[in-house]
Amino acid sequence: MNKLALATFLFITSISASGQEIENYVQNALLVNISSTINPGQESSEQIVSINIQLSQKPSTWFYEVDFKKKAVIFEFNDTKSSVLENSLIMHSPITACKFEEKVINVKKSNKVLKPDSHNQLRVSFYFKDLPMVFPKDSGDSKNIYFTFKWSSDPQKLKYYILHENVKKDPFILSFLGLLVVFCGVFLFRNHTY
């Protein structure tokens, strides 16, 4: 009887251990294709470029960022791998390149007590001559993520299509804040009791 009880105990613990492994398993989405289309805009020199990122299924999370220094729009997909070759992509102006970066990240890295939980991460970076104003969207199921932007072949109108980093400070606001600090200092100094 003891052998039967021990065998049952070992069988139950092996099932529960394998169940924990199944809980930590995350199915990866695959990057299937990146396609681009160009449609005419309202003016003869204007074009509307759409880039469609097709995935096999919805990734666990995704987001995008604009990097002004690199002149890039970067999409990051978690629990995603690539099945597309970079050199097979056809990009249109003003896009100069498209690069993929795949890596495995441990989401529990900061806690050394917990068992490592590794996930695949895919970064897709689109590099531009000049950054356009991009408008990313996803389909309702998040299997297709796309972004559109307007572009012009007319060099005089191009400045209206380029995204500029807002680094200038308004001198009126800065001078107002400076005066406000001075008046507050004077008010506090006059009302200070010794």
Buried (B, 14 or more C-beta within 10 A) or exposed (E): EEEEEEEEEEEEEEEEEEEEEEEEEEEBBBBBBBEBEEEEBEEEBBBBBBBBBBBBBBBBEBEBEBEEEEBBBBBBBBBBBBEBEEEEBEBEEBBEEBEBEBEEEEEEEEEEEEEEEEBBBBBBBBBBEEBBBBEBEBEEEBBBBBBBBBBBEEEEEBEEBBBEEEEEEEEEEEEEEEEEEEEEEEEEEEEEEE
